Amino acid sequence: MQIKSAGIWKRDKDKPNGKCRRWRLWVLTEEEGRKTRCFDGTHSMATKALEAYKVELGAIIPNAESFGAYVEARVKARAESGDISPNTIAKEWRCARAIRRSPLDGMRIDAIKPGDCRKSMKWIRDNPQRPKLTRDGVLSKTSMLDIYRFARQTFEQLVDDELLARNPMAKIKDPKPDTPEVEALSWEELMGLLDWLDTLPMSGYVMAMYLIVCQALRRGESVAVLDAEMLPTIMCVSQAIKEATGEVGPPKSEAGRRDLPVMPRLAAKVEQMRAWKRARGLADAKPLACNVQGGYIRPQNLYRWWREMRKGTAYAEVRLHQLRHSTLTHMARSMSAFDLMDFAGWNSLKPTRTYIHDDYTSVYRGVCVAWGIQESDTIRLAA
């Protein structure tokens, strides 16, 4: 008889495990469905009785395979389905590799307890494989958060497939992210960066940097802007380069497809880029910020270029995402939350809370306009 899952229930539900003495053993079989038996005794005695019950039923337990093998098979199946984005699959493979290095790797699925999960998560944290993801010698909490969630989702899949009775990660708290807060550059610093970019030889990398600073594009979007969709006063963001595969596809979300106004300084740089392309016989190249062969620049290569070029400058510690964050910070001072959401390409208002703060003056002005009265006709009372 093939067993899909098994477990024990308390018949005295109001008592903790240590005081409960009345249990119901259950075994879910492939052939005959769920089979149950009552048992009186301690929790440890009930656990042993469950194992004996499974043996009595002639159990063949399919979930005796190692957890690491199941994790790898699950990610592979999700990748082959084509329903999951390449970036998500790449992140899941990183989490899977971390788990395969941990004590969880060789454990039987049906033998894993919450304590085993806690010990393995601690082991993964204390034994990082990628030094750049560490903080104070251990794996960063932000990286650990991905692994916690991945492991919890994998166990949840086992429960849904009725290969486990309960999720051993269900009550284990996630670590709090420790990503440092991104500091926005001042407007003067952003303009100084554009001035410095103007001193560099023209290339697709310089053009992509201009798009990030002026339009707050994601780096995958900045290298995928089509030349034909860049007009003198307006541009269209319709695609992005996938970080994991280098493939051209839609932006991060449906809201990523957007039209943005083009300011004169950016328009002038676009004309310089087109002149650079014509001089090299690349006038027909589809991407605006193309490489020397007229093809798309990989986002990783843009990052590497910026990492080298910023050395020895006032921007040595500035990251690409920090430039997008800085531009959005300044745009938020004169935009509503909805306008900022559209400008940034977000599909929800939640990210705007990082940039838009409570402003009594704007609320006061809006109420006055709605009532058709002058602002000077009302008096604000202190709370």
C-alpha positions as CSV (number, residue, x, y, z in Angstrom):
1,M,0.0,0.0,0.0
2,Q,1.5,3.4,-1.0
3,I,1.3,6.1,1.6
4,K,1.1,9.7,0.4
5,S,1.2,11.4,3.9
6,A,0.6,10.7,7.6
7,G,0.3,12.5,10.9
8,I,-1.4,12.7,14.3
9,W,-4.3,14.9,15.5
10,K,-5.1,15.9,19.0
11,R,-8.6,14.8,20.1
12,D,-8.3,17.2,23.1
13,K,-7.7,20.3,21.0
14,D,-7.6,22.7,23.9
15,K,-4.6,21.0,25.5
16,P,-0.9,21.5,24.5
17,N,1.0,18.6,23.1
18,G,2.7,18.0,26.4
19,K,-0.6,17.5,28.3
20,C,-2.7,15.9,25.6
21,R,-3.2,12.1,26.0
22,R,-5.9,11.4,23.4
23,W,-4.8,11.3,19.7
24,R,-6.0,10.2,16.3
25,L,-3.5,8.7,14.0
26,W,-4.1,9.1,10.3
27,V,-2.5,7.8,7.1
28,L,-3.4,8.9,3.6
29,T,-3.0,6.0,1.2
30,E,-3.0,6.0,-2.6
31,E,-5.4,3.0,-2.8
32,E,-7.8,3.4,0.0
33,G,-7.7,7.1,0.9
34,R,-7.4,8.3,4.5
35,K,-7.3,5.6,7.3
36,T,-7.5,6.6,11.0
37,R,-7.0,5.0,14.4
38,C,-7.5,6.4,18.0
39,F,-4.6,6.2,20.4
40,D,-4.2,7.1,24.1
41,G,-0.8,8.1,25.4
42,T,1.9,10.8,25.3
43,H,2.9,12.7,22.2
44,S,6.1,10.8,21.8
45,M,4.2,7.5,22.2
46,A,1.7,8.6,19.6
47,T,4.5,9.4,17.1
48,K,5.9,5.9,17.6
49,A,2.5,4.4,17.3
50,L,2.0,6.2,13.9
51,E,5.2,4.6,12.6
52,A,4.0,1.2,13.7
53,Y,0.6,1.9,12.1
54,K,2.3,2.7,8.8
55,V,4.3,-0.5,9.0
56,E,1.1,-2.5,9.8
57,L,-0.4,-1.1,6.6
58,G,2.6,-2.3,4.6
59,A,3.7,1.3,3.8
60,I,5.6,2.2,0.7
61,I,6.6,5.8,1.4
62,P,7.3,7.8,-1.8
63,N,8.4,10.9,0.0
64,A,11.5,9.2,1.5
65,E,13.6,10.9,-1.2
66,S,16.0,13.6,0.0
67,F,14.7,17.1,0.3
68,G,17.6,18.4,-1.8
69,A,16.6,16.2,-4.7
70,Y,13.0,17.3,-4.5
71,V,14.1,21.0,-4.4
72,E,16.2,20.6,-7.6
73,A,13.5,18.7,-9.4
74,R,10.9,21.3,-8.5
75,V,12.9,24.2,-9.8
76,K,13.8,22.3,-13.0
77,A,10.1,21.6,-13.6
78,R,9.2,25.3,-13.0
79,A,11.9,26.4,-15.4
80,E,10.7,23.9,-18.1
81,S,7.0,25.1,-17.7
82,G,7.8,28.5,-19.2
83,D,5.4,30.1,-16.9
84,I,8.0,31.6,-14.6
85,S,10.2,34.6,-15.5
86,P,13.9,33.8,-16.1
87,N,14.9,36.2,-13.3
88,T,12.7,34.3,-10.8
89,I,14.1,31.0,-11.9
90,A,17.7,32.3,-11.5
91,K,16.9,33.4,-7.9
92,E,15.3,30.0,-7.2
93,W,18.4,28.2,-8.5
94,R,20.6,30.3,-6.1
95,C,18.3,29.3,-3.2
96,A,18.3,25.7,-4.3
97,R,22.1,25.6,-4.3
98,A,22.2,27.0,-0.8
99,I,19.8,24.3,0.4
100,R,21.8,21.6,-1.3
101,R,24.9,22.6,0.6
102,S,23.0,22.6,3.9
103,P,22.1,19.7,6.3
104,L,18.6,19.7,4.8
105,D,20.0,18.3,1.5
106,G,20.2,14.6,2.4
107,M,17.3,14.5,4.9
108,R,14.2,12.4,4.1
109,I,11.3,14.7,3.3
110,D,9.0,13.0,5.9
111,A,11.7,13.2,8.6
112,I,12.2,17.0,8.5
113,K,11.1,18.9,11.6
114,P,11.0,22.6,12.4
115,G,14.2,22.3,14.5
116,D,16.0,20.8,11.5
117,C,14.9,23.8,9.4
118,R,16.1,26.3,12.0
119,K,19.5,24.6,12.2
120,S,19.9,24.4,8.5
121,M,19.0,28.1,8.0
122,K,21.6,29.0,10.6
123,W,24.1,26.8,8.8
124,I,23.4,28.5,5.5
125,R,23.8,31.9,7.1
126,D,27.1,31.1,8.8
127,N,28.6,29.4,5.7
128,P,28.1,31.8,2.8
129,Q,29.4,30.7,-0.6
130,R,29.3,34.2,-2.3
131,P,31.4,36.7,-0.3
132,K,29.7,39.7,-2.0
133,L,26.4,38.7,-0.4
134,T,27.8,38.8,3.2
135,R,27.4,41.3,6.0
136,D,29.8,41.0,9.0
137,G,31.0,37.6,7.8
138,V,27.6,35.9,7.4
139,L,25.1,35.8,4.6
140,S,23.0,39.0,4.6
141,K,19.5,38.9,6.0
142,T,18.2,40.1,2.6
143,S,19.7,37.0,0.9
144,M,18.5,34.8,3.8
145,L,15.0,36.1,3.4
146,D,14.9,34.8,-0.2
147,I,16.0,31.3,1.0
148,Y,13.5,31.3,3.9
149,R,10.7,32.1,1.5
150,F,11.8,29.6,-1.1
151,A,12.1,26.8,1.5
152,R,8.7,27.6,2.9
153,Q,7.1,27.6,-0.6
154,T,8.7,24.3,-1.4
155,F,7.4,22.7,1.8
156,E,4.0,24.2,1.1
157,Q,4.1,22.5,-2.3
158,L,4.7,19.2,-0.6
159,V,1.7,19.8,1.7
160,D,-0.5,20.6,-1.3
161,D,0.7,17.4,-3.0
162,E,-0.2,15.6,0.2
163,L,3.3,14.3,0.6
164,L,3.6,16.1,4.0
165,A,1.1,16.6,6.7
166,R,2.3,20.1,7.7
167,N,4.8,22.7,6.7
168,P,7.8,22.6,9.1
169,M,8.7,26.2,8.0
170,A,5.2,27.5,8.7
171,K,5.9,29.1,12.1
172,I,9.5,30.0,11.6
173,K,9.8,33.8,11.4
174,D,11.6,35.4,8.4
175,P,14.7,37.5,9.1
176,K,14.3,41.2,8.7
177,P,15.9,42.6,5.6
178,D,19.1,44.5,6.2
179,T,19.6,46.3,2.9
180,P,20.9,49.8,3.7
181,E,18.7,52.7,2.9
182,V,19.6,54.2,-0.5
183,E,20.6,57.8,-0.2
184,A,19.4,60.1,-3.0
185,L,21.9,62.3,-4.8
186,S,21.1,66.0,-4.8
187,W,19.9,67.6,-8.1
188,E,23.2,69.4,-8.4
189,E,25.0,66.0,-8.1
190,L,22.8,64.5,-10.8
191,M,23.5,67.4,-13.1
192,G,27.2,67.1,-12.3
193,L,27.1,63.5,-13.3
194,L,25.6,64.4,-16.7
195,D,28.3,67.0,-17.1
196,W,30.9,64.3,-16.4
197,L,29.3,61.9,-18.8
198,D,29.5,64.6,-21.5
199,T,33.3,64.5,-21.1
200,L,33.4,60.7,-22.0
201,P,33.7,59.4,-25.5
202,M,30.2,58.8,-26.9
203,S,29.0,55.2,-26.7
204,G,25.9,53.1,-26.0
205,Y,27.0,52.9,-22.4
206,V,27.0,56.7,-22.0
207,M,23.5,56.9,-23.7
208,A,22.1,54.3,-21.4
209,M,23.5,56.2,-18.3
210,Y,21.8,59.3,-19.6
211,L,18.5,57.5,-19.9
212,I,18.8,56.2,-16.3
213,V,19.6,59.6,-14.9
214,C,17.1,61.7,-16.9
215,Q,14.2,59.2,-17.1
216,A,14.8,57.0,-14.0
217,L,14.8,53.8,-16.2
218,R,15.7,50.5,-14.8
219,R,19.0,49.3,-16.3
220,G,17.3,46.5,-18.2
221,E,15.0,49.1,-19.8
222,S,17.8,51.7,-20.5
223,V,19.6,49.3,-22.9
224,A,16.4,48.2,-24.6
225,V,14.9,51.5,-25.7
226,L,14.3,51.4,-29.4
227,D,15.7,54.2,-31.6
228,A,12.4,54.4,-33.5
229,E,10.5,55.0,-30.2
230,M,12.6,57.9,-29.2
231,L,11.0,61.1,-30.5
232,P,12.2,64.8,-29.9
233,T,9.7,65.4,-27.1
234,I,8.4,62.0,-26.1
235,M,9.8,58.4,-25.8
236,C,8.2,55.0,-25.3
237,V,9.4,52.3,-23.0
238,S,8.1,49.0,-24.5
239,Q,10.7,46.4,-23.6
240,A,13.6,45.4,-21.4
241,I,16.6,43.0,-21.4
242,K,16.3,40.1,-19.0
243,E,19.1,40.0,-16.5
244,A,19.3,36.3,-16.3
245,T,19.2,35.4,-20.0
246,G,19.9,38.5,-22.0
247,E,16.7,38.0,-23.9
248,V,14.6,41.0,-25.1
249,G,11.1,40.9,-23.6
250,P,8.4,43.0,-22.0
251,P,9.3,45.3,-19.1
252,K,9.2,44.1,-15.5
253,S,5.4,44.5,-15.3
254,E,2.6,45.7,-17.6
255,A,2.8,49.1,-16.0
256,G,6.4,49.2,-17.3
257,R,5.1,50.0,-20.8
258,R,4.9,53.8,-20.6
259,D,5.4,57.1,-22.5
260,L,7.8,59.6,-20.9
261,P,8.4,63.3,-21.8
262,V,11.9,64.0,-23.2
263,M,13.7,67.1,-22.0
264,P,16.0,69.2,-24.3
265,R,19.2,68.0,-22.7
266,L,18.3,64.3,-23.3
267,A,17.1,65.1,-26.8
268,A,20.5,66.6,-27.6
269,K,22.3,63.6,-26.3
270,V,20.1,61.3,-28.4
271,E,21.1,63.2,-31.5
272,Q,24.8,62.8,-30.6
273,M,24.2,59.1,-30.2
274,R,22.6,58.8,-33.6
275,A,25.5,60.7,-35.2
276,W,27.9,58.2,-33.5
277,K,25.9,55.3,-34.9
278,R,25.8,56.8,-38.4
279,A,29.6,57.3,-38.4
280,R,30.1,53.6,-37.7
281,G,27.5,52.3,-40.2
282,L,25.0,51.5,-37.4
283,A,22.2,53.8,-38.4
284,D,19.8,50.9,-38.8
285,A,20.6,49.4,-35.4
286,K,17.3,48.9,-33.5
287,P,18.4,49.8,-29.9
288,L,19.2,53.4,-29.2
289,A,22.0,52.6,-26.8
290,C,23.6,49.9,-28.9
291,N,27.0,48.3,-28.6
292,V,29.8,48.6,-31.3
293,Q,28.2,45.8,-33.3
294,G,24.8,47.5,-33.3
295,G,23.3,44.9,-30.9
296,Y,21.8,45.2,-27.4
297,I,24.0,45.8,-24.4
298,R,23.6,43.3,-21.6
299,P,22.5,44.9,-18.3
300,Q,25.4,43.1,-16.5
301,N,27.9,44.7,-19.0
302,L,26.4,48.1,-18.3
303,Y,26.9,47.5,-14.6
304,R,30.5,46.4,-15.2
305,W,31.2,49.4,-17.3
306,W,29.9,51.8,-14.7
307,R,31.8,50.0,-11.9
308,E,35.1,50.6,-13.8
309,M,34.3,54.2,-15.0
310,R,33.3,55.5,-11.6
311,K,36.6,54.6,-9.9
312,G,38.5,57.7,-8.8
313,T,35.5,60.0,-9.3
314,A,33.1,61.6,-6.9
315,Y,30.6,58.9,-7.9
316,A,32.8,55.9,-6.8
317,E,30.2,54.6,-4.4
318,V,27.1,55.4,-6.4
319,R,25.2,52.4,-7.8
320,L,23.0,52.3,-10.9
321,H,19.8,51.8,-8.9
322,Q,20.8,54.8,-6.7
323,L,20.6,57.0,-9.8
324,R,17.0,55.9,-10.6
325,H,16.1,56.3,-6.9
326,S,17.6,59.9,-6.9
327,T,15.7,61.0,-10.0
328,L,12.4,59.6,-8.6
329,T,13.1,61.4,-5.3
330,H,13.3,64.7,-7.1
331,M,10.3,64.0,-9.4
332,A,8.2,63.1,-6.4
333,R,8.4,66.7,-5.1
334,S,6.2,67.9,-8.0
335,M,4.2,64.9,-8.9
336,S,1.1,63.1,-7.4
337,A,1.4,59.5,-6.3
338,F,-0.4,58.3,-9.4
339,D,1.8,60.4,-11.7
340,L,4.9,59.1,-10.0
341,M,3.7,55.5,-10.3
342,D,3.2,56.0,-14.0
343,F,6.5,57.7,-14.5
344,A,8.4,54.9,-12.6
345,G,6.6,52.0,-14.3
346,W,5.1,50.5,-11.1
347,N,1.9,48.6,-11.1
348,S,0.9,49.7,-7.5
349,L,1.0,52.8,-5.4
350,K,2.9,51.0,-2.6
351,P,6.4,52.0,-3.8
352,T,5.4,55.6,-4.0
353,R,5.3,55.7,-0.2
354,T,9.1,55.7,-0.2
355,Y,9.1,59.0,-2.1
356,I,5.9,60.9,-1.3
357,H,5.3,62.0,2.3
358,D,2.5,63.8,4.1
359,D,2.3,67.4,3.0
360,Y,-0.4,69.5,4.8
361,T,0.1,72.4,2.4
362,S,-0.9,70.3,-0.7
363,V,-3.9,68.8,1.2
364,Y,-5.0,72.2,2.3
365,R,-4.7,73.7,-1.2
366,G,-6.7,70.8,-2.7
367,V,-9.6,71.2,-0.2
368,C,-9.7,74.9,-0.9
369,V,-9.9,74.3,-4.6
370,A,-12.7,71.7,-4.2
371,W,-14.8,74.2,-2.1
372,G,-14.1,77.1,-4.4
373,I,-12.6,79.4,-1.8
374,Q,-9.3,81.3,-1.4
375,E,-6.7,79.8,0.8
376,S,-6.5,83.0,2.8
377,D,-10.2,82.7,3.7
378,T,-9.5,79.8,6.1
379,I,-7.5,79.5,9.3
380,R,-5.5,76.4,10.2
381,L,-6.0,75.4,13.9
382,A,-3.2,73.8,15.6
383,A,-4.0,70.3,16.9
